[in-house]
């Protein structure tokens, strides 16, 4: 046991003392939180252009309602349009438009709107900057309301009555859980997808790190010295546990950062913009505990497989060609996780989350969306633990033979034959 502990200590300290580990541990949550806050800041402090506009109404009677609608279009308390003048039924439209074009070229005006005598004809917007598409929607809405109002008035129908009758409802989603109810604004899906990405990248990254650690010592012939002092199984266990310590340290910091940001993101958003509507997210302690449990289970499962692949290969190129054996289940979880998102209680979701190779990612996803029955979670952990023990047994056999094998990369039938050796 002492020899295993020495290997664990060496593997752990070797990794946590590197600059890459410290930087990646700190930079991931900092960059992630900073990126979200930057988006919130840019959205809340987006520059509001005030378009100086003149309305030329050749049809008559529409300039006033269009102006009224545009003045009522506000964004963050600022008007997007300033109607400087309206021209009703001009005697000489060409002369009016020539004067307005000169004012635009002299930067005294931004645009002018021409409403044709025939409402079936297109309404023309003359501007120096036709690329500002953000202003077209409120402008079109204001024109539509004015034209529809004119048509309804001609038939003796008031636009206000139509708007009152056809007004839709505002649907508010309330998430019901054992801890109570909360307004849902997409925060549950955000937490779930973040967990999927975090678990997938962590398991894949640390599995590959374990594989490269074995390869490094094998290619530098350090393995031959180590094997003379410890048994292959002790070396395998020490490497997996050592890298596990580094992985857990980093993953724990990331999960805590995610939890703090999810819980207090609304406060930070309010500091940037008091009028922001950042949804308040609550991450239960039980979710964090289950995520950590499944992360550890997934780590031991996949790192053992990657370590066996590293021991069976003589160089990194051969390992890359063989690592699909361990990567395929992880990649498959990213393909099928939408099944869980759509309905976490369906039969397919339950079955997929119980499969040990998928459970480290899919079961935490189910828990974050809708807490499944505890017996299902326990069964998933038991199946995962049994698979881990079986994988360790098989990988130890491959590891024992592969660490001192050099030359060509073994084929899949050869790996299966190694498992039968006593």
C-alpha positions as CSV (number, residue, x, y, z in Angstrom):
1,X,0.0,0.0,0.0
2,X,2.9,2.3,0.7
3,X,4.2,1.9,-2.8
4,X,0.8,2.7,-4.3
5,X,0.6,5.8,-2.1
6,X,4.1,7.0,-3.3
7,X,2.9,6.6,-6.9
8,X,-0.3,8.5,-6.1
9,X,1.6,11.3,-4.4
10,X,4.0,11.6,-7.3
11,X,1.4,11.6,-10.0
12,X,-0.8,14.2,-8.1
13,X,2.0,16.6,-7.2
14,X,3.6,16.4,-10.6
15,X,0.4,17.7,-12.1
16,X,-1.0,20.2,-9.7
17,X,2.4,22.0,-9.5
18,X,2.5,22.7,-13.2
19,X,1.7,26.1,-14.6
20,X,-0.7,24.5,-17.1
21,X,-2.8,23.0,-14.3
22,X,-3.0,26.2,-12.3
23,X,-3.8,28.3,-15.3
24,X,-6.4,25.9,-16.7
25,X,-8.0,25.5,-13.3
26,X,-8.4,29.2,-12.9
27,X,-8.9,30.3,-16.5
28,X,-11.9,28.1,-17.3
29,X,-14.3,29.5,-14.7
30,X,-12.9,33.0,-15.0
31,X,-13.2,33.0,-18.8
32,X,-16.6,31.3,-18.7
33,X,-18.1,33.8,-16.2
34,X,-16.4,36.7,-17.9
35,X,-17.8,35.7,-21.3
36,X,-21.4,35.5,-19.9
37,X,-21.0,38.8,-18.1
38,X,-19.5,40.4,-21.2
39,X,-22.5,39.3,-23.3
40,X,-24.9,40.6,-20.6
41,X,-23.0,43.9,-20.5
42,X,-22.9,44.4,-24.3
43,X,-26.7,43.6,-24.6
44,X,-27.6,45.9,-21.8
45,X,-25.3,48.7,-22.9
46,X,-25.9,48.4,-26.7
47,X,-25.6,51.8,-28.4
48,X,-29.0,53.2,-29.2
49,X,-29.0,55.2,-32.4
50,X,-31.5,58.0,-32.7
51,X,-32.7,58.2,-36.3
52,X,-33.7,61.7,-37.4
53,X,-36.6,61.1,-39.8
54,X,-39.0,63.1,-42.0
55,X,-42.3,61.5,-43.2
56,X,-43.6,62.4,-46.6
57,X,-47.2,61.3,-46.7
58,X,-48.5,61.4,-50.3
59,X,-51.6,59.4,-49.3
60,X,-52.6,61.8,-46.6
61,X,-53.7,61.1,-43.0
62,X,-51.0,58.5,-42.2
63,X,-48.1,60.7,-41.2
64,X,-49.6,61.5,-37.7
65,X,-50.3,57.9,-36.7
66,X,-46.9,56.7,-38.0
67,X,-45.2,59.5,-36.0
68,X,-47.1,58.6,-32.9
69,X,-46.2,54.9,-33.3
70,X,-42.6,55.7,-33.8
71,X,-42.4,58.0,-30.8
72,X,-43.9,55.2,-28.7
73,X,-41.2,52.8,-29.8
74,X,-38.6,52.9,-26.9
75,X,-35.5,50.9,-26.2
76,X,-34.0,51.2,-22.7
77,X,-35.8,54.5,-22.2
78,X,-34.4,56.0,-25.4
79,X,-36.3,56.7,-28.6
80,X,-35.0,55.1,-31.7
81,X,-36.6,57.7,-34.0
82,X,-37.0,61.4,-33.9
83,X,-39.6,62.6,-36.5
84,X,-38.3,66.1,-37.2
85,X,-41.1,67.0,-39.7
86,X,-44.1,65.6,-41.6
87,X,-45.2,66.6,-45.1
88,X,-48.8,65.9,-45.9
89,X,-49.8,65.6,-49.6
90,X,-46.9,67.7,-51.0
91,X,-47.7,69.8,-54.1
92,X,-44.3,69.0,-55.6
93,X,-43.1,65.6,-54.3
94,X,-39.9,65.7,-56.4
95,X,-38.8,69.1,-55.0
96,X,-39.5,67.9,-51.5
97,X,-37.4,64.8,-51.9
98,X,-34.6,66.7,-53.6
99,X,-34.5,69.0,-50.5
100,X,-34.5,66.0,-48.1
101,X,-31.7,64.3,-50.0
102,X,-29.6,67.4,-49.7
103,X,-30.2,67.5,-46.0
104,X,-29.2,63.9,-45.7
105,X,-25.9,64.5,-47.6
106,X,-25.3,67.5,-45.3
107,X,-25.8,65.3,-42.3
108,X,-28.7,67.4,-41.1
109,X,-31.1,64.4,-41.5
110,X,-30.7,60.6,-41.3
111,X,-33.6,59.4,-43.5
112,X,-37.0,60.2,-44.9
113,X,-40.0,58.0,-45.5
114,X,-42.2,58.3,-48.6
115,X,-45.8,56.9,-48.3
116,X,-47.3,56.4,-51.8
117,X,-50.8,57.6,-52.6
118,X,-51.7,54.0,-53.3
119,X,-51.3,52.0,-50.1
120,X,-50.8,48.9,-52.2
121,X,-47.5,50.4,-53.4
122,X,-44.3,49.9,-51.4
123,X,-43.3,52.5,-48.8
124,X,-39.9,53.8,-49.5
125,X,-37.2,54.5,-46.9
126,X,-34.4,56.8,-48.1
127,X,-31.3,56.7,-46.0
128,X,-27.6,57.0,-46.1
129,X,-27.0,53.9,-44.0
130,X,-29.2,51.0,-45.4
131,X,-27.3,48.4,-43.4
132,X,-28.9,49.3,-40.0
133,X,-31.5,46.4,-40.1
134,X,-32.3,46.7,-36.4
135,X,-34.4,49.8,-37.1
136,X,-36.5,48.2,-39.9
137,X,-38.6,46.1,-37.6
138,X,-40.0,48.9,-35.4
139,X,-40.4,51.1,-38.5
140,X,-42.3,48.4,-40.4
141,X,-44.5,47.8,-37.3
142,X,-45.3,51.5,-37.0
143,X,-46.3,51.7,-40.7
144,X,-48.4,48.5,-40.5
145,X,-50.3,49.7,-37.5
146,X,-51.0,53.1,-39.2
147,X,-52.1,51.5,-42.4
148,X,-54.3,48.8,-40.8
149,X,-55.8,51.4,-38.5
150,X,-56.7,53.6,-41.5
151,X,-58.3,50.6,-43.3
152,X,-60.3,49.6,-40.2
153,X,-61.5,53.2,-39.6
154,X,-62.7,53.3,-43.2
155,X,-65.0,50.4,-42.2
156,X,-66.0,51.9,-38.9
157,X,-63.9,49.6,-36.7
158,X,-61.5,51.0,-34.1
159,X,-58.0,49.7,-34.0
160,X,-57.9,49.7,-30.2
161,X,-60.8,47.3,-30.1
162,X,-59.1,44.9,-32.5
163,X,-55.9,45.0,-30.5
164,X,-57.8,44.3,-27.3
165,X,-59.6,41.3,-28.8
166,X,-56.5,39.8,-30.6
167,X,-54.1,40.4,-27.7
168,X,-52.2,37.2,-26.8
169,X,-51.4,35.9,-23.4
170,X,-48.0,36.0,-21.6
171,X,-47.2,32.4,-20.7
172,X,-45.1,32.1,-17.6
173,X,-43.4,28.7,-16.9
174,X,-43.2,27.6,-13.2
175,X,-40.9,24.7,-12.3
176,X,-42.4,22.5,-9.6
177,X,-39.9,20.6,-7.3
178,X,-39.9,19.2,-3.9
179,X,-38.2,22.3,-2.6
180,X,-40.9,24.6,-4.0
181,X,-41.7,26.5,-7.2
182,X,-39.6,28.9,-9.2
183,X,-40.1,30.9,-12.4
184,X,-38.4,29.1,-15.3
185,X,-36.5,31.4,-17.8
186,X,-34.3,28.7,-19.3
187,X,-31.9,28.4,-16.4
188,X,-32.6,24.7,-15.9
189,X,-31.6,23.9,-19.5
190,X,-28.5,26.1,-19.2
191,X,-27.3,24.3,-16.1
192,X,-28.1,20.9,-17.7
193,X,-26.2,21.6,-20.9
194,X,-23.3,23.1,-18.9
195,X,-23.1,19.9,-16.8
196,X,-23.1,17.7,-20.0
197,X,-20.2,19.7,-21.6
198,X,-18.3,19.9,-18.3
199,X,-18.5,16.1,-17.6
200,X,-17.8,15.1,-21.2
201,X,-14.7,17.3,-21.6
202,X,-13.4,16.4,-18.1
203,X,-13.7,12.7,-18.5
204,X,-12.2,12.8,-22.0
205,X,-9.4,15.1,-21.0
206,X,-8.3,13.2,-17.9
207,X,-8.6,9.9,-19.6
208,X,-6.2,11.1,-22.3
209,X,-3.9,12.5,-19.7
210,X,-3.8,9.1,-18.0
211,X,-3.0,7.4,-21.3
212,X,-0.2,9.9,-22.1
213,X,1.2,9.4,-18.6
214,X,1.6,5.7,-19.2
215,X,2.9,6.3,-22.7
216,X,5.5,8.8,-21.5
217,X,7.0,6.4,-19.0
218,X,6.9,3.6,-21.4
219,X,8.6,5.4,-24.3
220,X,11.3,6.9,-22.0
221,X,12.0,3.3,-20.6
222,X,11.1,4.6,-17.1
223,X,8.5,1.9,-16.9
224,X,11.2,-0.8,-16.8
225,X,12.7,0.7,-13.7
226,X,9.3,1.1,-12.0
227,X,8.2,-2.5,-12.8
228,X,11.3,-3.8,-11.0
229,X,10.1,-2.1,-7.8
230,X,6.3,-2.5,-7.9
231,X,3.7,-4.8,-9.4
232,X,1.9,-3.7,-12.6
233,X,-1.4,-3.5,-10.8
234,X,0.1,-1.3,-8.1
235,X,1.5,1.0,-10.8
236,X,-1.8,1.1,-12.6
237,X,-3.8,1.9,-9.4
238,X,-1.3,4.6,-8.3
239,X,-1.4,6.3,-11.7
240,X,-5.2,6.3,-11.8
241,X,-5.6,7.5,-8.2
242,X,-2.9,10.2,-8.7
243,X,-4.5,11.6,-11.8
244,X,-7.9,11.2,-10.1
245,X,-6.8,13.5,-7.3
246,X,-5.7,16.2,-9.8
247,X,-8.9,15.7,-11.8
248,X,-11.1,15.9,-8.7
249,X,-9.3,19.1,-7.5
250,X,-9.8,20.8,-10.8
251,X,-13.4,19.5,-11.3
252,X,-14.4,20.5,-7.7
253,X,-13.2,24.1,-8.3
254,X,-15.1,24.2,-11.6
255,X,-18.3,22.9,-10.1
256,X,-18.1,25.3,-7.1
257,X,-17.5,28.2,-9.6
258,X,-20.5,27.1,-11.7
259,X,-22.7,26.8,-8.6
260,X,-21.7,30.2,-7.3
261,X,-22.3,31.8,-10.6
262,X,-25.6,30.1,-11.1
263,X,-26.8,31.1,-7.6
264,X,-25.5,34.7,-7.6
265,X,-25.5,35.5,-11.3
266,X,-28.6,37.7,-10.9
267,X,-26.8,39.8,-8.3
268,X,-23.8,40.3,-10.7
269,X,-26.0,41.1,-13.6
270,X,-27.9,43.6,-11.5
271,X,-24.6,45.4,-10.7
272,X,-23.9,45.7,-14.4
273,X,-27.4,46.7,-15.3
274,X,-30.1,47.4,-12.6
275,X,-32.8,46.7,-15.2
276,X,-31.5,43.3,-16.3
277,X,-33.7,40.3,-16.1
278,X,-31.0,37.7,-15.5
279,X,-32.8,34.6,-14.2
280,X,-32.1,33.6,-10.6
281,X,-30.7,30.0,-10.6
282,X,-30.5,27.7,-7.6
283,X,-28.1,24.7,-7.7
284,X,-29.2,22.3,-5.0
285,X,-26.4,20.7,-2.9
286,X,-27.8,17.3,-3.7
287,X,-27.1,17.9,-7.4
288,X,-23.5,18.8,-6.7
289,X,-23.1,15.7,-4.6
290,X,-24.6,13.4,-7.3
291,X,-22.5,15.1,-10.0
292,X,-19.3,14.5,-8.0
293,X,-20.2,10.9,-7.4
294,X,-20.9,10.2,-11.1
295,X,-17.8,12.2,-12.2
296,X,-15.6,10.0,-10.0
297,X,-17.3,6.8,-11.3
298,X,-16.9,8.0,-14.8
299,X,-13.3,9.0,-14.3
300,X,-12.3,5.6,-12.9
301,X,-14.1,3.8,-15.7
302,X,-12.6,5.7,-18.6
303,X,-9.2,6.4,-17.1
304,X,-8.7,2.7,-16.6
305,X,-9.6,2.0,-20.2
306,X,-7.3,4.8,-21.4
307,X,-4.5,3.5,-19.2
308,X,-4.8,0.0,-20.8
309,X,-4.7,1.5,-24.3
310,X,-1.6,3.5,-23.3
311,X,0.1,0.4,-22.0
312,X,-0.7,-1.6,-25.1
313,X,0.8,0.9,-27.5
314,X,4.5,1.9,-28.1
315,X,3.9,5.5,-29.2
316,X,1.3,8.2,-29.2
317,X,0.4,7.7,-32.9
318,X,-0.6,4.1,-32.3
319,X,-2.5,5.1,-29.1
320,X,-4.5,7.7,-31.2
321,X,-5.6,4.9,-33.5
322,X,-6.7,2.7,-30.7
323,X,-8.3,5.2,-28.3
324,X,-11.6,5.0,-30.2
325,X,-12.4,2.0,-28.0
326,X,-12.7,4.3,-25.0
327,X,-13.9,7.5,-26.8
328,X,-16.8,6.0,-28.6
329,X,-19.2,5.7,-25.6
330,X,-18.4,9.2,-24.5
331,X,-19.0,10.6,-28.0
332,X,-22.2,8.6,-28.2
333,X,-23.5,10.4,-25.0
334,X,-23.2,13.7,-26.8
335,X,-25.2,12.3,-29.7
336,X,-28.1,11.0,-27.5
337,X,-28.3,13.5,-24.7
338,X,-31.1,15.4,-26.4
339,X,-33.3,12.4,-25.7
340,X,-32.9,13.1,-22.0
341,X,-33.5,16.9,-22.6
342,X,-36.8,16.2,-24.3
343,X,-38.2,13.9,-21.7
344,X,-36.0,12.9,-18.7
345,X,-38.7,10.4,-17.5
346,X,-39.2,8.4,-20.7
347,X,-38.3,4.8,-20.9
348,X,-35.5,5.5,-23.3
349,X,-34.0,8.1,-20.9
350,X,-34.2,5.7,-17.9
351,X,-32.6,2.9,-19.8
352,X,-29.8,5.0,-21.3
353,X,-29.0,6.6,-18.0
354,X,-28.6,3.2,-16.4
355,X,-26.0,2.0,-18.9
356,X,-22.7,2.3,-17.1
357,X,-20.8,3.8,-20.0
358,X,-23.4,6.5,-20.4
359,X,-24.4,7.0,-16.8
360,X,-21.6,9.4,-15.8
361,X,-23.0,12.0,-18.2
362,X,-26.6,11.2,-18.7
363,X,-27.7,10.5,-15.1
364,X,-26.5,13.9,-13.8
365,X,-28.3,15.4,-16.8
366,X,-31.5,13.7,-15.6
367,X,-31.0,14.8,-12.0
368,X,-30.5,18.5,-13.1
369,X,-33.7,18.5,-15.2
370,X,-36.0,16.5,-13.0
371,X,-35.0,14.4,-10.0
372,X,-35.5,10.7,-10.8
373,X,-36.5,8.2,-8.2
374,X,-33.6,7.5,-5.8
375,X,-33.6,3.7,-6.5
376,X,-32.8,4.5,-10.2
377,X,-29.9,6.6,-9.1
378,X,-28.6,3.9,-6.7
379,X,-29.0,1.2,-9.4
380,X,-27.1,3.3,-11.9
381,X,-24.2,3.8,-9.4
382,X,-24.2,0.1,-8.5
383,X,-24.0,-0.9,-12.2
384,X,-21.3,1.7,-12.7
385,X,-19.3,0.4,-9.8
386,X,-19.6,-3.2,-11.1
387,X,-18.5,-2.1,-14.5
388,X,-15.5,-0.2,-13.0
389,X,-14.4,-3.4,-11.2
390,X,-14.7,-5.5,-14.3
391,X,-12.8,-2.9,-16.4
392,X,-10.1,-2.6,-13.8
393,X,-9.7,-6.4,-13.9
394,X,-9.5,-6.5,-17.7
395,X,-7.3,-3.4,-17.9
396,X,-4.9,-4.8,-15.3
397,X,-4.4,-7.9,-17.4
398,X,-3.7,-5.8,-20.5
399,X,-1.5,-3.4,-18.5
400,X,0.6,-6.2,-17.0
401,X,1.5,-7.5,-20.5
402,X,1.4,-4.2,-22.4
403,X,3.7,-2.0,-20.3
404,X,6.8,-4.0,-21.4
405,X,5.7,-4.7,-24.9
406,X,7.4,-2.6,-27.6
407,X,7.2,-2.6,-31.4
408,X,4.0,-2.9,-33.3
409,X,0.6,-1.8,-32.1
410,X,-1.5,-4.9,-30.9
411,X,-4.7,-5.7,-32.7
412,X,-8.0,-6.1,-31.1
413,X,-7.9,-9.9,-31.2
414,X,-4.5,-9.8,-29.5
415,X,-5.9,-7.6,-26.7
416,X,-8.7,-10.1,-26.2
417,X,-6.1,-12.9,-26.1
418,X,-4.2,-11.0,-23.3
419,X,-7.3,-11.1,-21.2
420,X,-7.2,-14.9,-21.1
421,X,-3.7,-15.0,-19.8
422,X,-3.5,-16.0,-16.1
